[in-house]
Amino acid sequence: MATTPTISELQRTAPLFTLTLQQYHALTESGILPDGEPVEFIEGLLVRKDRSDRGGNLLNHGVRPATGVKRGARVIERATHDLSVHVQVQLPVTLSNLSEPEPDYCLVKGLPEDFAHAHPSPRDLLLVVEVADNSLSYDRTTKCRVYASAGVSCYWIVNLVSDCVEVFTDPDTAEGSYRTHRTFPRGAMLEIPLGDGASRQISVDDIV
């Protein structure tokens, strides 16, 4: 099965026309891009979401990724239920004028009603998580670069291929990469970052 080219590969091989965030929103508001269409706005381009099982059709939402999203969001929510934070599932975060992805789930400072007029921005994000099966390569490259460039402080990939969690911290915004990348296998404990050095622990087994 042929691999879907990354955005960077497309930009090197084809003269693509990129949109601004305002133009992207106008497409949705006008109905040209139907509300709920499975696409994300990444680096000025409309990118179809891949939430399929390994080797599956990217148009189908795979059972294991779907279960991973529900389990992970529930675990993070339970671990932080008494704090002024909330878990957002598959909804937009505005990173820049060229990128507004919809991570599988993320931990956001404040309450949902604090975002009645704008989506969370990088300064609001304590943790961003992508659940990866068929999308693993894309989440490690394009998604990782987009989150690092925006200064998202902590990015997890729940790696369903190898049954582990990849943790990226200390973003280098100029390079679009993370200085620290660690892999936590089953049986290990993860630290949910809460800001100012605070954290709470969960097990890798709870979310993989």
N, C-alpha and C positions, 0 to 999 in steps of 0.2 A: 504494500500500500504506500503510495507516494506521501512524503511529508509536506505539510502545508508550509510555504515559505514564511519566514518571519517578516515583520514590518521593515526591519533594517535591510534585509535581502531584497525586498520589493523596491525600496527606495533607491537601492544601488542599480537595479536592473530596469526600472521603468520610471518615467517622469510622472509622478503622482501629483494630483491636485489636493492640497490639504485645506481643511476647514478651520475656522475659529470656533471657540466655544459658543459664541453668540449665534453663529450660523448653524451649528449643530442643534442648539435649542430651537431655532426657528424651524428646522425640518420637522421636529416633533410637534411643535405648537401648531404648525400648518397642516399636519396630518400626512405630509409627504412620507415621513418615517413614522409608521404607526406606533402608538404608545404600547410598550411591552415587547417590541421587536427585540429579539435576542442579540443585540449589538452593543458594543462599548465604544466610547470615543477615546482613542489612544493615539497620541502624537499626531493629531490633526486628521486621523483617518477613522472611518467606521469599520470596526473589526467584529466579525461574528464571534460570539462566545462559544467556547468549546468546553462543554460540561459532560462530555461523553465518557463511557468506559474505554479502556485501552483497546484500540483496534476497532472501536465502534464508529457509528455515523455521528459526526459532530452536531447534526440537527437534533439528535436524540439526547435527552437528559439521562445520563447513566444512573443506574440504581446505586452503585457504590459511592460515586461523588455526591449524589443527592443525600444519601444517608450520612456521609461525612460532614456535609454542611450542617445538617440538622443536629447531629450529635455534638459537633464542636461548638456551635452557637449556644446550645443548651448548657454545656459544661462551663463555658466562659461566663455565661449569664449567672449561673448558680454560684460560681466562685466570687463574683463581684456584686451580688445582688444588694448588699448593704452600703454600697458606695455611690457617689454622684457620677456614675458612668452608665452607659447603655451599650447593648450589642445591636449592631445594624447588619441585616442580612441581605446580600445581593441588591444593594441600593447604591446610588452614586456618591462618590466623594470627589470634590473638585480640587484637582492638584495644580492646574495651571490653565492658561488660555488654550492649551492644545490637548489636555488630557483630563477626562472625567470617567475613570473606570468604575466598575461595580464589583468590588471584591466580594468573595464568597461570604465572608463575615469580617467585621472589624469591631474593635472596642473604642468607643468614642467618649471623650470627656463631656460631662453634662448630661442633661435629660433630653429625650426626643423633642419636647416642645421648645427647647432652645434653638432648634434648627427649623423653625416654621418658615423662615424666609431665605434660607441658604443651606446648601448641602455642607457637610463637614469638610474642612480644609486640612492640610497637613498638620497645622498646630493643634487641631482637635483630636488627632488620631494617636491613640496609645499603642495600638496594635492593628496590623492589617494581615488577613489570612486568605490564602488561596488554597483550595482543595484540588490537588492535581492527580489526574490519572492520564488520560490522553493528552492533556495540556501541559505536561510536566516541562518539556523543553521551552515552551513559550513562557511559562511562569518563571523559569530560571533566567531567562534572557530579557525579553521585552518588558514583561511586568516588573521584574526586578529593577531594571534600569529606570523605568518610569517612577516607581516608588522612591528609589534612591535619589533621583534627580530632584524630586519634590521635597526631600528631607524627611520622609516618613521614618521615624526613629527605629521601628521594629517591624519586620516583615517575616511571616512564617509561611512556608509551603508544607502543607500536610501531604506528604508524598505517599500516595497509595500504591505506587509501583514497588517501592522498597520498604513499605511499612515503617516509616520514620517521619520525623518532623525536621525540616531544615530551617534554621533560625538565622536571619540576617539582621545585623545591627551596625551602628556607627556609619551612617550614610556619608558618602563623599558626593555632594551635590554637583560639583564641577565635573567629576568623572562619570557620574551616573552609575555608581556601584557602591557596594557595602564593604567596609574594611574588614568586618568580621562575619564569617559564615561557619556555623557549627551544625553538626547533624546529631540528632538525638534518636536513638533506636527505641524499640519497645522496651518497657521496663524502666526507662529513664524518666526523670522529672523535669518539667518545664516551668520557667518563671514567667508569669503574666506581668508585663511591665505596667506600673500604675503611676509613674512619674515621680520625680524627686527621690529616686533610688528605691522606692517601695515596690513590692511585688507580692504575688500570691502563687502558690504552686498547684499544678495539676500534673497528672500522669500522661505520658505519650499514649498509653493504652486507651485512655478515655476519649481520644479524638481521632485516632487512626483507624 
